[in-house]
Amino acid sequence: MLDPVLKARIIKEGLEPYLADNQNAWALAADGEYHRVAVKGRARPFSAQQSLLDRMAEQIESEL
């Protein structure tokens, strides 16, 4: 049986940041080649990896 709290955490902390990443993201084109995803319009740059590192640093600081 799946734990709904754990499922929600995985989606929020694992899946959503990587879907929102526009700094380190690549898209697979129809020709089989990958192309870097560019920041579109007024979107703010977002790095999933940096976001997760920042979150972990905040967690560590709050535990001290």
N, CA, C and O atoms as a DFTB+ gen file, in Angstrom:
256 C
 N C O
     1  1       0.838      -1.172       0.000
     2  2       0.000       0.000       0.000
     3  2       0.894       1.251       0.000
     4  3       1.894       1.303       0.716
     5  1       0.539       2.225      -0.783
     6  2       1.319       3.455      -0.872
     7  2       0.959       4.422       0.240
     8  3      -0.208       4.579       0.600
     9  1       1.982       5.065       0.773
    10  2       1.788       6.082       1.804
    11  2       1.498       7.407       1.098
    12  3       2.373       7.919       0.400
    13  1       0.299       7.983       1.253
    14  2      -0.050       9.214       0.534
    15  2       0.819      10.408       0.934
    16  3       1.062      11.291       0.111
    17  1       1.282      10.449       2.164
    18  2       2.152      11.554       2.600
    19  2       3.497      11.458       1.900
    20  3       4.023      12.458       1.412
    21  1       4.057      10.249       1.852
    22  2       5.336      10.044       1.177
    23  2       5.210      10.307      -0.327
    24  3       6.101      10.902      -0.933
    25  1       4.116       9.869      -0.914
    26  2       3.877      10.106      -2.336
    27  2       3.851      11.605      -2.633
    28  3       4.470      12.058      -3.597
    29  1       3.142      12.370      -1.814
    30  2       3.064      13.819      -2.009
    31  2       4.439      14.469      -1.860
    32  3       4.776      15.393      -2.601
    33  1       5.229      13.987      -0.904
    34  2       6.575      14.538      -0.700
    35  2       7.476      14.258      -1.897
    36  3       8.224      15.135      -2.330
    37  1       7.408      13.053      -2.429
    38  2       8.225      12.695      -3.597
    39  2       7.861      13.565      -4.788
    40  3       8.742      14.027      -5.513
    41  1       6.579      13.791      -4.994
    42  2       6.143      14.636      -6.110
    43  2       6.616      16.065      -5.908
    44  3       7.161      16.673      -6.830
    45  1       6.412      16.617      -4.695
    46  2       6.759      18.018      -4.424
    47  2       8.266      18.263      -4.426
    48  3       8.734      19.250      -4.995
    49  1       9.025      17.372      -3.794
    50  2      10.460      17.591      -3.637
    51  2      11.301      16.951      -4.732
    52  3      12.443      17.358      -4.944
    53  1      10.765      15.967      -5.424
    54  2      11.551      15.259      -6.425
    55  2      11.138      15.533      -7.856
    56  3      11.973      15.865      -8.698
    57  1       9.868      15.397      -8.128
    58  2       9.394      15.519      -9.509
    59  2       9.194      16.965      -9.948
    60  3       9.691      17.365     -11.001
    61  1       8.478      17.743      -9.162
    62  2       8.147      19.119      -9.568
    63  2       9.375      19.997      -9.837
    64  3       9.395      20.720     -10.833
    65  1      10.400      19.952      -8.972
    66  2      11.571      20.802      -9.266
    67  2      12.237      20.456     -10.603
    68  3      12.677      21.350     -11.326
    69  1      12.311      19.180     -10.926
    70  2      12.970      18.802     -12.179
    71  2      12.118      19.139     -13.400
    72  3      12.659      19.408     -14.472
    73  1      10.805      19.127     -13.253
    74  2       9.948      19.547     -14.363
    75  2       9.992      21.056     -14.564
    76  3       9.756      21.544     -15.669
    77  1      10.293      21.792     -13.502
    78  2      10.359      23.265     -13.581
    79  2      11.746      23.771     -13.954
    80  3      11.913      24.958     -14.237
    81  1      12.742      22.890     -13.959
    82  2      14.126      23.300     -14.229
    83  2      14.243      23.867     -15.639
    84  3      13.871      23.215     -16.615
    85  1      14.765      25.090     -15.734
    86  2      15.001      25.691     -17.054
    87  2      16.458      26.145     -17.190
    88  3      16.790      26.935     -18.074
    89  1      17.320      25.638     -16.305
    90  2      18.741      25.968     -16.364
    91  2      19.587      24.795     -16.837
    92  3      20.580      24.984     -17.539
    93  1      19.198      23.597     -16.456
    94  2      19.986      22.410     -16.789
    95  2      19.164      21.389     -17.567
    96  3      19.500      20.205     -17.601
    97  1      18.098      21.849     -18.182
    98  2      17.175      20.935     -18.865
    99  2      17.525      20.790     -20.344
   100  3      17.979      21.725     -21.002
   101  1      17.294      19.585     -20.828
   102  2      17.498      19.277     -22.236
   103  2      16.230      18.626     -22.767
   104  3      15.547      17.908     -22.038
   105  1      15.914      18.872     -24.025
   106  2      14.726      18.278     -24.652
   107  2      15.169      17.402     -25.817
   108  3      16.086      17.752     -26.560
   109  1      14.517      16.279     -25.963
   110  2      14.796      15.373     -27.069
   111  2      13.954      15.787     -28.266
   112  3      12.725      15.795     -28.190
   113  1      14.604      16.129     -29.361
   114  2      13.909      16.550     -30.575
   115  2      13.489      15.330     -31.397
   116  3      13.949      14.216     -31.147
   117  1      12.632      15.546     -32.355
   118  2      12.123      14.469     -33.205
   119  2      13.235      13.779     -33.986
   120  3      13.110      12.608     -34.345
   121  1      14.326      14.502     -34.252
   122  2      15.435      13.917     -35.014
   123  2      16.380      13.087     -34.139
   124  3      17.386      12.570     -34.625
   125  1      16.055      12.960     -32.846
   126  2      16.857      12.149     -31.946
   127  2      17.989      12.901     -31.263
   128  3      18.756      12.311     -30.501
   129  1      18.098      14.193     -31.527
   130  2      19.145      14.988     -30.899
   131  2      18.570      15.762     -29.715
   132  3      17.392      16.118     -29.685
   133  1      19.434      16.004     -28.756
   134  2      19.035      16.780     -27.583
   135  2      19.411      18.238     -27.769
   136  3      20.458      18.558     -28.332
   137  1      18.545      19.115     -27.290
   138  2      18.782      20.553     -27.357
   139  2      18.510      21.142     -25.978
   140  3      17.553      20.775     -25.296
   141  1      19.371      22.055     -25.598
   142  2      19.204      22.694     -24.295
   143  2      17.922      23.532     -24.286
   144  3      17.636      24.245     -25.248
   145  1      17.159      23.443     -23.204
   146  2      15.925      24.206     -23.057
   147  2      16.293      25.623     -22.619
   148  3      17.026      25.807     -21.647
   149  1      15.785      26.613     -23.334
   150  2      16.063      28.014     -23.013
   151  2      14.973      28.573     -22.098
   152  3      13.823      28.134     -22.133
   153  1      15.364      29.547     -21.284
   154  2      14.391      30.243     -20.441
   155  2      13.467      31.021     -21.362
   156  3      13.929      31.755     -22.235
   157  1      12.159      30.863     -21.170
   158  2      11.194      31.497     -22.066
   159  2      10.602      32.755     -21.451
   160  3      10.275      32.788     -20.265
   161  1      10.470      33.782     -22.268
   162  2       9.799      35.010     -21.855
   163  2      10.380      35.612     -20.594
   164  3      11.587      35.828     -20.483
   165  1       9.496      35.879     -19.645
   166  2       9.905      36.504     -18.392
   167  2      10.124      35.480     -17.279
   168  3      10.213      35.842     -16.106
   169  1      10.209      34.222     -17.644
   170  2      10.416      33.181     -16.640
   171  2      11.742      33.400     -15.920
   172  3      12.747      33.766     -16.529
   173  1      11.719      33.170     -14.628
   174  2      12.936      33.306     -13.841
   175  2      13.753      32.031     -13.983
   176  3      13.187      30.938     -14.011
   177  1      15.064      32.149     -14.072
   178  2      15.893      30.943     -14.135
   179  2      15.692      30.087     -12.878
   180  3      15.628      30.615     -11.767
   181  1      15.593      28.781     -13.058
   182  2      15.393      27.867     -11.947
   183  2      16.198      26.603     -12.170
   184  3      16.066      25.952     -13.206
   185  1      17.028      26.258     -11.207
   186  2      17.832      25.037     -11.249
   187  2      17.323      24.078     -10.187
   188  3      17.349      24.401      -9.000
   189  1      16.868      22.922     -10.588
   190  2      16.366      21.931      -9.640
   191  2      17.462      21.504      -8.682
   192  3      17.221      21.377      -7.481
   193  1      18.655      21.283      -9.193
   194  2      19.761      20.844      -8.347
   195  2      20.082      21.892      -7.288
   196  3      20.263      21.554      -6.119
   197  1      20.153      23.155      -7.683
   198  2      20.448      24.217      -6.723
   199  2      19.331      24.351      -5.703
   200  3      19.587      24.590      -4.522
   201  1      18.102      24.197      -6.153
   202  2      16.958      24.271      -5.254
   203  2      17.034      23.186      -4.183
   204  3      16.791      23.456      -3.007
   205  1      17.368      21.971      -4.579
   206  2      17.468      20.882      -3.620
   207  2      18.640      21.092      -2.659
   208  3      18.520      20.800      -1.469
   209  1      19.769      21.594      -3.161
   210  2      20.901      21.892      -2.290
   211  2      20.547      22.979      -1.279
   212  3      20.910      22.882      -0.107
   213  1      19.847      24.004      -1.728
   214  2      19.418      25.080      -0.830
   215  2      18.486      24.550       0.252
   216  3      18.606      24.917       1.420
   217  1      17.557      23.682      -0.146
   218  2      16.602      23.107       0.809
   219  2      17.340      22.273       1.861
   220  3      17.017      22.345       3.047
   221  1      18.325      21.485       1.432
   222  2      19.092      20.674       2.376
   223  2      19.905      21.552       3.328
   224  3      20.005      21.249       4.517
   225  1      20.483      22.635       2.813
   226  2      21.252      23.552       3.657
   227  2      20.348      24.188       4.715
   228  3      20.748      24.331       5.871
   229  1      19.134      24.567       4.319
   230  2      18.184      25.136       5.270
   231  2      17.812      24.129       6.348
   232  3      17.685      24.480       7.521
   233  1      17.638      22.876       5.942
   234  2      17.305      21.816       6.891
   235  2      18.429      21.634       7.908
   236  3      18.175      21.519       9.107
   237  1      19.655      21.608       7.434
   238  2      20.809      21.425       8.315
   239  2      20.916      22.605       9.276
   240  3      21.164      22.408      10.466
   241  1      20.735      23.813       8.784
   242  2      20.820      24.998       9.637
   243  2      19.742      24.987      10.722
   244  3      19.994      25.384      11.860
   245  1      18.547      24.532      10.365
   246  2      17.465      24.514      11.352
   247  2      17.672      23.447      12.425
   248  3      17.120      23.551      13.520
   249  1      18.464      22.425      12.115
   250  2      18.733      21.368      13.071
   251  2      19.860      21.739      14.033
   252  3      20.020      21.094      15.069
   253  1      20.630      22.753      13.712
   254  2      21.749      23.147      14.588
   255  2      21.298      23.919      15.783
   256  3      22.122      24.317      16.607
